Amino acid sequence: MKRAWIEYQAARHRAPTASMSNKIMQIWREHYCSIVF
């Protein structure tokens, strides 16, 4: 869980545009849900 959050933060910092950031957020949220549930 913590590692996923760190990976998400790193990916978000690497994202050049807002749309890319939203896409990463969506992917990460799905990944996060799969971890939690």
C-alpha positions in Angstrom: 0.0 0.0 0.0 2.7 2.5 1.0 4.9 1.4 -1.9 1.9 2.0 -4.3 1.5 5.5 -2.9 5.2 6.3 -3.3 5.0 5.0 -6.9 1.9 7.2 -7.5 3.6 10.3 -6.1 6.7 9.6 -8.3 4.5 9.1 -11.4 2.6 12.3 -10.6 5.8 14.3 -10.4 6.9 12.9 -13.8 3.6 13.7 -15.5 4.1 16.7 -17.8 0.4 17.7 -18.3 -2.8 17.8 -16.2 -4.5 15.3 -18.5 -1.6 12.9 -18.0 -1.8 13.4 -14.3 -5.5 12.6 -14.4 -4.8 9.4 -16.3 -2.2 8.3 -13.8 -4.6 9.1 -11.0 -7.3 6.9 -12.6 -4.8 4.0 -13.1 -3.5 4.4 -9.6 -7.0 4.5 -8.1 -7.9 1.2 -9.8 -4.6 -0.3 -8.6 -5.3 1.0 -5.1 -8.8 -0.5 -5.1 -7.4 -3.9 -6.2 -5.0 -3.7 -3.2 -7.6 -2.7 -0.7 -10.4 -5.0 -1.9 
